[in-house]
């Protein structure tokens, strides 16, 4: 299974979103570490046009895809990015793909983890 961690730069509503800190850890680190810790993926690829985010991702033993500008616009759909990655020889053998968005930091790396909620009396 292939994990794709997309992180387009240039957010207008939340500048530097990709490298922002949530609960003591950068969003980029959280997503990459969750993918690695899950042990579900044969390959993990971080794709971005944001050079600062790419530099942070380089500290991990994962694939880095420096996304072309044509796939990093406000109008680019994530399906276009996935198709682009899957068209590359090194990813064509994958039958399953998971997208791990940086903006979903509450996910866990455990298959057994279940969120718990309590109801106020």
C-alpha positions, 0 to 999 in steps of 0.5 A: 500500500502506498501512502501519499502525504500531499502538502501544497504550499501557498495557503491564503487563509493559513500561511505556513500551514504545512509546518505549523505546530499542533499540540507540540508537533509540526503537522508535517512531522505528525503525518509522516510519523503516523504513516511510518508508525502504522507499518501499513505502507510499503512506500510513503511519498511526501508531495509538495511544492513548498520547499520549506516543507520538503526540507522538513520531510527530508529528515525521514526515510521516505520518498519526496516528490517535488510537485510541479507548479502546474499541480500546485495551484488553487484549482488543482484537485487532489485526484490530479496529484494522485494520478500524476504520482501513480503514472510514475514507474516507481509507484505503478505497482501499488494496488492500494493508496491512502491519502494522509492529509496534514490537516487531519492531525487527530488520526492515529497510527494504530488500527485498534485505536478508537476515539472515546467521547464522554457525554456531559451529564 
